[in-house]
């Protein structure tokens, strides 16, 4: 693991996804016009816990700023990239971005995670 490493995931949220989310949230699905922001945040959670840094990652902080609402049925790509490693504290800072199929930025942010054995994973 080193500064500059990245991982991404492309997903499309459908009306069925929104219906499932609405059921869990206790709201009427017809009141949801765009992809709810917690579903976008979940893409980054997945990437951090499964891809980069991966297993053993504990979320400490996430910031996301949305430039525009994310429309239903749009293909979106979530990306995380390591911006800083602090092995003495087992911390990893990452930039987070969400883009559409045309490469337009929909959301940007950062994440701070605690990683087990981050010092052993750093490449020289």
Backbone as CSV, one residue per row, in Angstrom:
resi,resn,N_x,N_y,N_z,CA_x,CA_y,CA_z,C_x,C_y,C_z
1,UNK,0.855,-1.164,0.000,0.000,0.000,0.000,0.903,1.230,0.000
2,UNK,0.599,2.169,-0.928,1.409,3.373,-1.005,0.547,4.544,-1.472
3,UNK,1.048,5.756,-1.240,0.352,6.950,-1.694,0.168,6.848,-3.206
4,UNK,-1.031,7.143,-3.663,-1.355,7.057,-5.087,-2.131,5.814,-5.464
5,UNK,-2.076,4.772,-4.638,-2.879,3.573,-4.925,-4.350,3.955,-4.923
6,UNK,-5.120,3.304,-5.815,-6.543,3.624,-5.887,-7.361,2.382,-6.218
7,UNK,-8.658,2.503,-5.996,-9.606,1.446,-6.333,-10.910,2.123,-6.737
8,UNK,-11.657,1.470,-7.620,-12.919,2.060,-8.051,-13.977,0.992,-8.249
9,UNK,-15.206,1.463,-8.303,-16.372,0.599,-8.453,-17.425,1.368,-9.238
10,UNK,-17.995,0.732,-10.253,-19.057,1.349,-11.041,-20.374,0.666,-10.712
11,UNK,-21.415,1.464,-10.552,-22.736,0.948,-10.128,-23.823,1.802,-10.738
12,UNK,-24.971,1.201,-10.925,-26.167,1.896,-11.389,-27.281,1.580,-10.391
13,UNK,-27.904,2.610,-9.826,-29.009,2.413,-8.887,-30.331,2.456,-9.652
14,UNK,-31.136,1.421,-9.463,-32.412,1.287,-10.165,-33.574,1.620,-9.235
15,UNK,-34.765,1.637,-9.791,-35.955,1.890,-8.976,-36.145,0.783,-7.943
16,UNK,-35.693,-0.427,-8.231,-35.772,-1.516,-7.245,-34.858,-1.241,-6.048
17,UNK,-33.676,-0.698,-6.309,-32.762,-0.318,-5.221,-33.391,0.755,-4.349
18,UNK,-34.041,1.716,-4.987,-34.662,2.811,-4.259,-35.834,2.297,-3.431
19,UNK,-36.600,1.359,-3.980,-37.718,0.770,-3.231,-37.200,0.047,-1.989
20,UNK,-36.100,-0.685,-2.127,-35.521,-1.390,-0.978,-35.017,-0.388,0.063
21,UNK,-34.354,0.672,-0.388,-33.870,1.706,0.521,-35.049,2.368,1.235
22,UNK,-36.095,2.716,0.490,-37.263,3.378,1.070,-37.913,2.502,2.126
23,UNK,-37.967,1.214,1.881,-38.544,0.289,2.850,-37.738,0.287,4.146
24,UNK,-36.423,0.250,4.026,-35.562,0.269,5.210,-35.638,1.607,5.944
25,UNK,-35.767,2.698,5.186,-35.794,4.029,5.780,-37.184,4.413,6.285
26,UNK,-38.194,3.648,5.889,-39.551,3.943,6.328,-40.175,5.132,5.624
27,UNK,-39.803,5.331,4.351,-40.385,6.420,3.568,-41.032,5.851,2.314
28,UNK,-41.892,6.633,1.710,-42.550,6.202,0.469,-41.553,6.321,-0.683
29,UNK,-41.391,5.260,-1.474,-40.408,5.304,-2.562,-40.672,6.409,-3.581
30,UNK,-41.935,6.771,-3.763,-42.238,7.811,-4.756,-41.773,9.203,-4.326
31,UNK,-41.387,9.343,-3.068,-40.871,10.637,-2.597,-39.380,10.803,-2.897
32,UNK,-38.734,9.728,-3.338,-37.295,9.764,-3.621,-37.098,9.997,-5.117
33,UNK,-36.515,11.123,-5.466,-36.339,11.501,-6.874,-34.941,11.140,-7.410
34,UNK,-33.939,11.212,-6.550,-32.556,10.932,-6.932,-32.001,9.864,-5.995
35,UNK,-30.804,9.392,-6.285,-30.164,8.395,-5.427,-29.868,9.042,-4.072
36,UNK,-30.361,8.450,-2.984,-30.075,9.009,-1.657,-28.568,8.992,-1.362
37,UNK,-28.109,10.054,-0.745,-26.678,10.188,-0.466,-26.102,9.047,0.371
38,UNK,-26.848,8.453,1.330,-26.273,7.317,2.058,-25.932,6.126,1.154
39,UNK,-26.667,5.953,0.057,-26.331,4.870,-0.869,-25.021,5.159,-1.596
40,UNK,-24.761,6.417,-1.868,-23.481,6.790,-2.477,-22.355,6.567,-1.469
41,UNK,-22.572,6.988,-0.234,-21.576,6.766,0.812,-21.243,5.297,0.981
42,UNK,-22.235,4.440,0.770,-22.014,2.993,0.898,-21.037,2.470,-0.140
43,UNK,-20.983,3.092,-1.307,-20.006,2.671,-2.323,-18.586,2.850,-1.791
44,UNK,-18.361,3.977,-1.136,-17.029,4.241,-0.577,-16.735,3.295,0.589
45,UNK,-17.731,3.022,1.409,-17.555,2.064,2.507,-17.135,0.709,1.969
46,UNK,-17.797,0.278,0.905,-17.451,-1.011,0.291,-15.998,-0.998,-0.192
47,UNK,-15.648,0.036,-0.950,-14.283,0.099,-1.480,-13.243,0.057,-0.375
48,UNK,-13.467,0.830,0.691,-12.496,0.898,1.778,-12.380,-0.414,2.538
49,UNK,-13.483,-1.095,2.744,-13.468,-2.319,3.529,-13.107,-3.574,2.757
50,UNK,-13.267,-3.527,1.434,-13.032,-4.732,0.628,-11.843,-4.577,-0.314
51,UNK,-11.677,-3.399,-0.899,-10.648,-3.215,-1.914,-9.382,-2.525,-1.399
52,UNK,-9.526,-1.303,-0.909,-8.367,-0.507,-0.518,-8.721,0.411,0.636
53,UNK,-8.159,0.301,1.764,-7.103,-0.610,2.162,-7.541,-2.081,2.295
54,UNK,-8.825,-2.353,2.515,-9.286,-3.737,2.572,-9.604,-4.198,3.979
55,UNK,-9.558,-5.513,4.149,-9.909,-6.137,5.418,-9.084,-5.561,6.566
56,UNK,-9.752,-5.290,7.667,-9.094,-4.713,8.831,-9.239,-3.204,8.903
57,UNK,-9.902,-2.620,7.889,-10.101,-1.175,7.856,-11.237,-0.774,8.781
58,UNK,-11.027,0.264,9.547,-12.068,0.834,10.410,-12.260,2.294,10.025
59,UNK,-13.500,2.634,9.666,-13.841,4.010,9.287,-13.737,4.923,10.497
60,UNK,-13.040,6.031,10.359,-12.986,7.032,11.414,-13.741,8.295,11.016
61,UNK,-13.621,8.668,9.719,-14.241,9.910,9.271,-14.500,9.845,7.772
62,UNK,-15.643,10.404,7.361,-15.943,10.539,5.943,-16.570,11.903,5.703
63,UNK,-16.098,12.585,4.660,-16.680,13.851,4.240,-17.037,13.712,2.767
64,UNK,-18.243,14.093,2.392,-18.659,14.079,0.996,-19.394,15.372,0.682
65,UNK,-19.033,15.975,-0.420,-19.729,17.155,-0.906,-20.279,16.819,-2.280
66,UNK,-21.590,16.982,-2.425,-22.258,16.643,-3.673,-22.404,17.894,-4.532
67,UNK,-21.902,17.834,-5.769,-22.019,18.951,-6.701,-23.415,19.015,-7.300
68,UNK,-23.972,17.841,-7.578,-25.314,17.732,-8.160,-25.960,16.460,-7.625
69,UNK,-27.292,16.378,-7.640,-27.951,15.136,-7.256,-27.580,14.013,-8.239
70,UNK,-27.552,12.798,-7.735,-27.227,11.639,-8.565,-28.541,11.045,-9.083
71,UNK,-28.758,11.085,-10.397,-30.028,10.595,-10.941,-30.124,9.064,-10.917
72,UNK,-31.355,8.581,-10.815,-31.598,7.135,-10.898,-31.177,6.624,-12.267
73,UNK,-30.769,5.379,-12.307,-30.379,4.675,-13.534,-29.154,5.257,-14.232
74,UNK,-28.429,6.127,-13.575,-27.190,6.651,-14.139,-26.025,5.776,-13.682
75,UNK,-25.122,5.497,-14.570,-23.927,4.741,-14.216,-22.958,5.695,-13.526
76,UNK,-22.561,5.348,-12.305,-21.638,6.186,-11.531,-20.432,5.349,-11.105
77,UNK,-19.306,6.027,-10.991,-18.083,5.349,-10.561,-17.549,6.035,-9.313
78,UNK,-17.396,5.248,-8.254,-16.798,5.722,-7.010,-15.318,5.349,-7.042
79,UNK,-14.472,6.276,-6.620,-13.040,6.038,-6.602,-12.463,6.500,-5.260
80,UNK,-11.549,5.710,-4.721,-10.789,6.100,-3.537,-9.311,6.038,-3.901
81,UNK,-8.552,7.020,-3.431,-7.118,7.059,-3.708,-6.380,7.480,-2.441
82,UNK,-5.328,6.754,-2.116,-4.544,7.061,-0.922,-3.782,8.366,-1.137
83,UNK,-3.965,9.294,-0.198,-3.268,10.577,-0.264,-2.187,10.711,0.808
84,UNK,-2.314,9.931,1.874,-1.339,10.018,2.966,-1.408,8.754,3.802
85,UNK,-0.245,8.256,4.211,-0.150,7.131,5.139,0.580,7.604,6.387
86,UNK,0.032,7.233,7.542,0.667,7.576,8.816,0.841,6.288,9.619
87,UNK,1.874,5.517,9.296,2.062,4.212,9.931,2.219,4.267,11.439
88,UNK,2.770,5.377,11.966,2.958,5.488,13.409,1.620,5.480,14.154
89,UNK,0.545,5.901,13.468,-0.787,5.922,14.078,-1.743,4.934,13.407
90,UNK,-1.240,4.164,12.438,-2.051,3.200,11.686,-3.183,3.887,10.928
91,UNK,-2.911,5.075,10.400,-3.934,5.853,9.709,-3.643,5.954,8.214
92,UNK,-4.730,6.034,7.458,-4.657,6.187,6.016,-5.691,7.227,5.601
93,UNK,-5.234,8.264,4.892,-6.123,9.294,4.348,-6.359,8.972,2.872
94,UNK,-7.611,9.146,2.438,-7.946,8.871,1.044,-8.822,9.970,0.475
95,UNK,-8.620,10.281,-0.801,-9.520,11.167,-1.535,-10.633,10.298,-2.103
96,UNK,-11.854,10.808,-2.087,-12.993,10.074,-2.628,-13.654,10.927,-3.710
97,UNK,-13.976,10.290,-4.829,-14.660,11.001,-5.911,-15.737,10.111,-6.517
98,UNK,-16.790,10.752,-6.982,-17.862,10.064,-7.688,-18.051,10.778,-9.015
99,UNK,-17.989,10.017,-10.101,-18.169,10.587,-11.432,-19.264,9.846,-12.180
100,UNK,-19.812,10.511,-13.207,-20.807,9.839,-14.043,-20.107,9.233,-15.258
101,UNK,-20.877,8.637,-16.156,-20.311,7.950,-17.317,-19.554,8.896,-18.244
102,UNK,-19.861,10.186,-18.191,-19.173,11.179,-19.013,-17.942,11.755,-18.321
103,UNK,-17.647,11.290,-17.117,-16.502,11.779,-16.374,-16.770,13.028,-15.560
104,UNK,-18.024,13.476,-15.534,-18.387,14.666,-14.761,-18.355,14.322,-13.274
105,UNK,-17.755,15.179,-12.464,-17.671,14.960,-11.027,-19.016,15.258,-10.379
106,UNK,-19.544,14.271,-9.650,-20.817,14.408,-8.949,-20.612,14.679,-7.467
107,UNK,-19.520,14.140,-6.910,-19.238,14.320,-5.484,-17.744,14.152,-5.249
108,UNK,-17.246,14.870,-4.251,-15.853,14.738,-3.845,-15.798,14.709,-2.326
109,UNK,-14.711,14.191,-1.812,-14.566,14.158,-0.369,-13.268,13.509,0.040
110,UNK,-13.276,13.086,1.290,-12.106,12.403,1.832,-12.570,11.413,2.883
111,UNK,-11.710,10.461,3.155,-11.973,9.478,4.199,-10.706,9.300,5.022
112,UNK,-10.906,9.035,6.285,-9.810,8.718,7.192,-10.131,7.364,7.797
113,UNK,-9.193,6.425,7.669,-9.431,5.082,8.180,-8.267,4.621,9.034
114,UNK,-8.585,3.754,9.963,-7.598,3.073,10.795,-7.374,1.714,10.160
115,UNK,-6.121,1.395,9.909,-5.800,0.152,9.205,-4.875,-0.690,10.058
116,UNK,-5.239,-1.937,10.255,-4.356,-2.859,10.973,-3.090,-3.067,10.160
117,UNK,-1.979,-3.055,10.836,-0.686,-3.356,10.224,-0.388,-2.506,8.996
118,UNK,-0.814,-1.251,9.012,-0.533,-0.386,7.859,0.955,-0.207,7.643
119,UNK,1.743,-0.217,8.714,3.184,-0.038,8.565,3.828,-1.223,7.841
120,UNK,3.272,-2.420,8.003,3.809,-3.589,7.322,3.413,-3.604,5.843
121,UNK,2.376,-2.871,5.491,1.866,-2.899,4.124,2.434,-1.795,3.239
122,UNK,3.155,-0.859,3.803,3.688,0.258,3.026,4.850,-0.207,2.167
123,UNK,4.781,0.167,0.889,5.869,-0.170,-0.028,6.930,0.903,0.034
124,UNK,8.170,0.483,-0.031,9.289,1.444,-0.004,9.420,2.153,-1.325
